[in-house]
Amino acid sequence: MLLSDIDIAKRLVHPNPRKRLVVTPIISAEEQMGPSSLDVRLSTDFQRLENMNLSHIALGKQLPEKEETYTKRVIFGSEREFLSFIPESSS
């Protein structure tokens, strides 16, 4: 489902909690709202999954390798912006 900016705004304040879209904190709705998107800020400190040869990761189970072999800690200062995207498959 693709929501327009108007639909997103309506969902942010929807009276029915089951239909409400919850995003916190919204720092500046005017700056964060796009034509069919809402930009969010994750953090300046997170783990990035590295490319690996595992078919899946079972959450809650111990992995055979140490976490450092398949993740990388990334820390950005507040003055830098970071954009990540996953390119569409060419198949």
C-alpha positions as protocol buffer text, in pm:
chain_id: "A"
residue {
  index: 1
  type: MET
  ca { x: 0 y: 0 z: 0 }
}
residue {
  index: 2
  type: LEU
  ca { x: 129 y: 342 z: -94 }
}
residue {
  index: 3
  type: LEU
  ca { x: 2 y: 638 z: 108 }
}
residue {
  index: 4
  type: SER
  ca { x: 4 y: 999 z: -7 }
}
residue {
  index: 5
  type: ASP
  ca { x: 129 y: 1275 z: 221 }
}
residue {
  index: 6
  type: ILE
  ca { x: -234 y: 1356 z: 307 }
}
residue {
  index: 7
  type: ASP
  ca { x: -306 y: 991 z: 392 }
}
residue {
  index: 8
  type: ILE
  ca { x: 9 y: 972 z: 606 }
}
residue {
  index: 9
  type: ALA
  ca { x: -92 y: 1290 z: 794 }
}
residue {
  index: 10
  type: LYS
  ca { x: -443 y: 1151 z: 854 }
}
residue {
  index: 11
  type: ARG
  ca { x: -299 y: 822 z: 983 }
}
residue {
  index: 12
  type: LEU
  ca { x: -66 y: 1005 z: 1224 }
}
residue {
  index: 13
  type: VAL
  ca { x: -370 y: 1150 z: 1407 }
}
residue {
  index: 14
  type: HIS
  ca { x: -628 y: 878 z: 1335 }
}
residue {
  index: 15
  type: PRO
  ca { x: -867 y: 828 z: 1631 }
}
residue {
  index: 16
  type: ASN
  ca { x: -862 y: 448 z: 1590 }
}
residue {
  index: 17
  type: PRO
  ca { x: -537 y: 316 z: 1744 }
}
residue {
  index: 18
  type: ARG
  ca { x: -545 y: 14 z: 1510 }
}
residue {
  index: 19
  type: LYS
  ca { x: -530 y: 243 z: 1205 }
}
residue {
  index: 20
  type: ARG
  ca { x: -300 y: 508 z: 1352 }
}
residue {
  index: 21
  type: LEU
  ca { x: 56 y: 539 z: 1225 }
}
residue {
  index: 22
  type: VAL
  ca { x: 291 y: 607 z: 1517 }
}
residue {
  index: 23
  type: VAL
  ca { x: 623 y: 779 z: 1449 }
}
residue {
  index: 24
  type: THR
  ca { x: 818 y: 938 z: 1733 }
}
residue {
  index: 25
  type: PRO
  ca { x: 973 y: 1180 z: 1754 }
}
residue {
  index: 26
  type: ILE
  ca { x: 848 y: 1392 z: 1467 }
}
residue {
  index: 27
  type: ILE
  ca { x: 1088 y: 1683 z: 1482 }
}
residue {
  index: 28
  type: SER
  ca { x: 950 y: 1888 z: 1194 }
}
residue {
  index: 29
  type: ALA
  ca { x: 655 y: 1740 z: 1005 }
}
residue {
  index: 30
  type: GLU
  ca { x: 690 y: 2006 z: 736 }
}
residue {
  index: 31
  type: GLU
  ca { x: 1052 y: 1907 z: 667 }
}
residue {
  index: 32
  type: GLN
  ca { x: 1005 y: 1531 z: 713 }
}
residue {
  index: 33
  type: MET
  ca { x: 691 y: 1488 z: 497 }
}
residue {
  index: 34
  type: GLY
  ca { x: 740 y: 1400 z: 131 }
}
residue {
  index: 35
  type: PRO
  ca { x: 484 y: 1337 z: -148 }
}
residue {
  index: 36
  type: SER
  ca { x: 438 y: 976 z: -34 }
}
residue {
  index: 37
  type: SER
  ca { x: 691 y: 938 z: 246 }
}
residue {
  index: 38
  type: LEU
  ca { x: 785 y: 1045 z: 595 }
}
residue {
  index: 39
  type: ASP
  ca { x: 1157 y: 1078 z: 661 }
}
residue {
  index: 40
  type: VAL
  ca { x: 1264 y: 934 z: 995 }
}
residue {
  index: 41
  type: ARG
  ca { x: 1580 y: 964 z: 1198 }
}
residue {
  index: 42
  type: LEU
  ca { x: 1714 y: 638 z: 1331 }
}
residue {
  index: 43
  type: SER
  ca { x: 2012 y: 725 z: 1545 }
}
residue {
  index: 44
  type: THR
  ca { x: 2377 y: 810 z: 1513 }
}
residue {
  index: 45
  type: ASP
  ca { x: 2480 y: 466 z: 1645 }
}
residue {
  index: 46
  type: PHE
  ca { x: 2362 y: 142 z: 1483 }
}
residue {
  index: 47
  type: GLN
  ca { x: 2470 y: -201 z: 1357 }
}
residue {
  index: 48
  type: ARG
  ca { x: 2491 y: -259 z: 981 }
}
residue {
  index: 49
  type: LEU
  ca { x: 2455 y: -612 z: 849 }
}
residue {
  index: 50
  type: GLU
  ca { x: 2750 y: -714 z: 632 }
}
residue {
  index: 51
  type: ASN
  ca { x: 2729 y: -940 z: 325 }
}
residue {
  index: 52
  type: MET
  ca { x: 2752 y: -1300 z: 437 }
}
residue {
  index: 53
  type: ASN
  ca { x: 2698 y: -1655 z: 319 }
}
residue {
  index: 54
  type: LEU
  ca { x: 2417 y: -1747 z: 558 }
}
residue {
  index: 55
  type: SER
  ca { x: 2083 y: -1842 z: 410 }
}
residue {
  index: 56
  type: HIS
  ca { x: 1897 y: -1700 z: 712 }
}
residue {
  index: 57
  type: ILE
  ca { x: 1940 y: -1575 z: 1065 }
}
residue {
  index: 58
  type: ALA
  ca { x: 1726 y: -1734 z: 1336 }
}
residue {
  index: 59
  type: LEU
  ca { x: 1653 y: -1461 z: 1587 }
}
residue {
  index: 60
  type: GLY
  ca { x: 1700 y: -1567 z: 1948 }
}
residue {
  index: 61
  type: LYS
  ca { x: 1946 y: -1844 z: 1860 }
}
residue {
  index: 62
  type: GLN
  ca { x: 2321 y: -1832 z: 1895 }
}
residue {
  index: 63
  type: LEU
  ca { x: 2502 y: -1780 z: 1564 }
}
residue {
  index: 64
  type: PRO
  ca { x: 2813 y: -1987 z: 1496 }
}
residue {
  index: 65
  type: GLU
  ca { x: 3033 y: -1679 z: 1449 }
}
residue {
  index: 66
  type: LYS
  ca { x: 3084 y: -1377 z: 1668 }
}
residue {
  index: 67
  type: GLU
  ca { x: 2859 y: -1083 z: 1595 }
}
residue {
  index: 68
  type: GLU
  ca { x: 3154 y: -879 z: 1465 }
}
residue {
  index: 69
  type: THR
  ca { x: 3193 y: -1117 z: 1168 }
}
residue {
  index: 70
  type: TYR
  ca { x: 2853 y: -1030 z: 1018 }
}
residue {
  index: 71
  type: THR
  ca { x: 2781 y: -680 z: 1151 }
}
residue {
  index: 72
  type: LYS
  ca { x: 2967 y: -354 z: 1161 }
}
residue {
  index: 73
  type: ARG
  ca { x: 2901 y: -80 z: 1416 }
}
residue {
  index: 74
  type: VAL
  ca { x: 2848 y: 254 z: 1245 }
}
residue {
  index: 75
  type: ILE
  ca { x: 2854 y: 582 z: 1437 }
}
residue {
  index: 76
  type: PHE
  ca { x: 2784 y: 918 z: 1273 }
}
residue {
  index: 77
  type: GLY
  ca { x: 2819 y: 1260 z: 1426 }
}
residue {
  index: 78
  type: SER
  ca { x: 2511 y: 1480 z: 1437 }
}
residue {
  index: 79
  type: GLU
  ca { x: 2655 y: 1703 z: 1162 }
}
residue {
  index: 80
  type: ARG
  ca { x: 2653 y: 1423 z: 898 }
}
residue {
  index: 81
  type: GLU
  ca { x: 2366 y: 1278 z: 700 }
}
residue {
  index: 82
  type: PHE
  ca { x: 2347 y: 915 z: 599 }
}
residue {
  index: 83
  type: LEU
  ca { x: 2126 y: 770 z: 327 }
}
residue {
  index: 84
  type: SER
  ca { x: 2094 y: 400 z: 265 }
}
residue {
  index: 85
  type: PHE
  ca { x: 1895 y: 227 z: -5 }
}
residue {
  index: 86
  type: ILE
  ca { x: 1859 y: -120 z: -150 }
}
residue {
  index: 87
  type: PRO
  ca { x: 1874 y: -118 z: -530 }
}
residue {
  index: 88
  type: GLU
  ca { x: 1595 y: -302 z: -707 }
}
residue {
  index: 89
  type: SER
  ca { x: 1674 y: -643 z: -848 }
}
residue {
  index: 90
  type: SER
  ca { x: 1760 y: -644 z: -1218 }
}
residue {
  index: 91
  type: SER
  ca { x: 1579 y: -975 z: -1278 }
}
